[in-house]
Amino acid sequence: MADQQTRKVVCVEDEQEMIDLIRLILGRRGFEVLGANGGVRGLELIRAELPDIVLLDLMMPEMDGWQVYQQLKADPATEHIPVVVVTAKAQNIDKVLGLHIAKVDDYISKPFSLQELVDRVEAVLERQGQAAETGN
């Protein structure tokens, strides 16, 4: 059962305070949260850990979130990992791009509530589990 195992989250974010906040929120719900400061480190960590889900900031120096996302989806080893964009860049066009064109699994706008973060992460993981069970 997936519930018996610790679910692993990689949070790719350029603000350490946000990584710490997400670790605190999701850690209380039994998640193991690994933080990566920036896109390059994030990709390395995701490839090394193969987490259950990725929380991805868009606005980062050196490699932005969309570049990280494209590389994840282009790699057969990581293409199945659900990605939730967590960003302050919450214009409607960005949300449309994210959800419908890039096909991210969900989109959370900063600032977010603690409950919203938990609910969205758990909903994405639940959908992922159902898709795996039905072979989709």
C-alpha positions in Angstrom: 0.0 0.0 0.0 1.3 3.4 -0.9 0.0 4.8 2.4 2.4 2.5 4.3 5.4 4.1 2.6 6.8 7.5 3.2 5.9 9.6 0.1 8.8 11.5 -1.2 8.5 15.1 -2.4 11.2 17.1 -4.2 10.7 20.9 -3.8 12.6 22.9 -6.4 12.6 26.5 -5.3 15.1 29.3 -5.1 14.0 30.5 -1.7 15.2 28.4 1.2 12.4 29.8 3.4 9.7 28.4 1.1 11.5 25.0 1.0 11.5 25.0 4.8 7.8 26.0 5.0 6.8 23.2 2.6 9.0 20.7 4.5 7.2 21.7 7.7 3.7 21.6 6.3 4.1 18.3 4.4 6.4 16.7 7.0 3.6 16.8 9.5 1.5 14.7 7.0 4.2 12.1 6.8 5.9 13.2 3.6 9.7 13.2 3.2 10.5 16.6 1.6 13.8 17.1 -0.1 14.7 20.7 -1.1 16.7 21.7 -4.1 17.8 25.3 -4.4 17.4 26.1 -8.1 16.6 24.3 -11.3 20.0 22.6 -12.0 20.2 21.1 -8.5 16.5 20.2 -8.7 16.9 18.2 -11.9 19.9 16.4 -10.3 17.9 15.6 -7.1 14.8 14.4 -9.0 16.9 12.1 -11.2 18.7 10.7 -8.1 15.7 10.3 -5.9 12.8 9.6 -8.3 10.3 11.2 -5.9 6.5 10.6 -5.8 5.8 14.2 -6.7 7.7 17.4 -7.6 6.8 20.9 -6.4 8.3 23.3 -8.9 8.8 27.0 -8.7 8.8 28.8 -12.1 10.8 31.9 -11.4 14.4 30.8 -10.7 17.8 32.0 -11.8 20.0 29.9 -14.1 17.3 27.4 -15.1 13.6 28.3 -14.7 10.8 26.0 -13.8 9.6 25.5 -17.4 13.0 24.3 -18.5 13.2 21.9 -15.6 9.7 20.6 -16.4 10.6 20.1 -20.1 13.7 18.1 -19.2 11.7 16.0 -16.7 9.1 15.1 -19.3 11.7 14.4 -22.0 13.4 11.8 -19.8 11.8 8.3 -19.7 13.1 7.9 -16.2 11.2 10.9 -14.9 8.4 11.6 -17.3 5.8 9.8 -15.1 6.5 11.9 -12.0 3.6 14.3 -11.3 4.6 18.0 -11.2 2.8 20.7 -9.3 3.8 24.3 -10.1 4.1 26.5 -7.0 4.6 30.0 -8.0 3.9 33.7 -7.4 3.6 34.1 -11.2 -0.1 33.6 -11.0 -1.4 35.4 -14.0 -4.3 33.5 -15.7 -2.2 33.0 -18.9 0.5 31.2 -16.9 -2.1 29.0 -15.3 -3.6 28.2 -18.7 -0.1 27.5 -20.1 0.7 25.3 -17.2 -2.4 23.2 -16.9 -3.5 22.9 -20.6 -0.5 23.3 -22.8 2.4 22.0 -20.6 0.1 19.6 -18.8 1.4 20.1 -15.3 -0.6 18.1 -12.8 -1.7 21.1 -10.8 -0.9 24.8 -10.2 -0.7 26.5 -6.7 -0.4 30.2 -6.5 1.8 31.9 -3.8 0.8 32.8 -1.2 -1.1 29.6 -0.5 -2.8 28.3 2.6 -1.3 25.3 4.4 -4.5 23.3 3.8 -4.5 24.1 0.0 -0.9 22.8 -0.3 -1.7 19.5 1.5 -5.0 19.0 -0.4 -3.5 19.6 -3.8 -0.5 17.4 -3.2 -2.7 14.6 -1.9 -5.2 14.9 -4.7 -2.4 14.7 -7.4 -0.9 11.7 -5.7 -4.3 10.0 -5.5 -5.0 10.6 -9.2 -1.5 9.3 -10.0 -2.3 6.2 -8.0 -5.6 5.6 -9.7 -4.0 6.1 -13.1 -1.3 3.5 -12.2 -3.9 1.0 -11.1 -5.9 1.4 -14.3 -2.8 1.4 -16.5 -3.2 4.9 -17.8 
